[in-house]
Amino acid sequence: VTHFVAVFADISSIKHAQAKLDYQAHHDPLTGLPNRLMLEQRLFEALTRARARQTRLALVFIDLNQFKAINDQLGHASGDEVLLADAQRLRSAVRSSDMVARLGGDEFVVLLEGLSRSSRVTDEAHQISEKLFASLAPVITLQGRDYRIGASLGVALFPDHAATLDKLIHAAD
C-alpha cells in the first residue's frame, strides 16, 4: 500500500438527535414517564415473559378524581404540579422493574410483572390497590391550600382476567 485515503465524519450530533426523537416518541413530555406507545410495547413483552414463566402480571389503570376541578379552578400550572407529584408518588410505590406510564390527561397505568400464581386473585388485586392508594393519599399543597387528590383504580391480572393485550387493557380500564 502506497497511499491511503480516509474520510472522517463526526456523527455524534446525528446520534444525539435520533436518541432525542426516540425519547420524545416514547415518553410523556411533562412527567417523563413512558407513554401509551411504550406501554403497549412493554406490555406485549411482559405478556410473552409471563406465559413462558407461568407467572401473573397486573395492569392497573388510575384516574385522578379531583384533577379536573383543580386544573379548572387553579390553572394548568397547578394541574401540572399535581401530575408531576402523582407521577413521582406512583414511581416510588412500585418496584424498579415495574412500569408507570402516563396515557394523557389524568390517566396513569402501572404494569407489575412477575407476580405469583399461587395467591388468590382478589388478594393480589387488593394488595396492589392498597399500595397505590396509599402512595396517592398524602395531601398536596397548591397556592397555599392543601388538596387531597383521590383516585379510581381498575386492576386486571393476566391470565385470570384476560389472556391478550387488548382484552387485558380493556379489563383494567
Buried (B, 14 or more C-beta within 10 A) or exposed (E): EEEEEEEEEEEEEEEEEEEEEEEEEBBBEEBEBBBBEBBBEBBEEBBEEBEEEEBBBBBBBBBBEBBEEBBEEBEEEBBEBBBBBBBBBBBEBBEEEBBBBBBEEBBBBBBBBBBEBEEEBEEBBEBBBEBBBEBBEEEBEBEEEEBEBEBEBBBBBBBBBBEEBEEBBEBBE
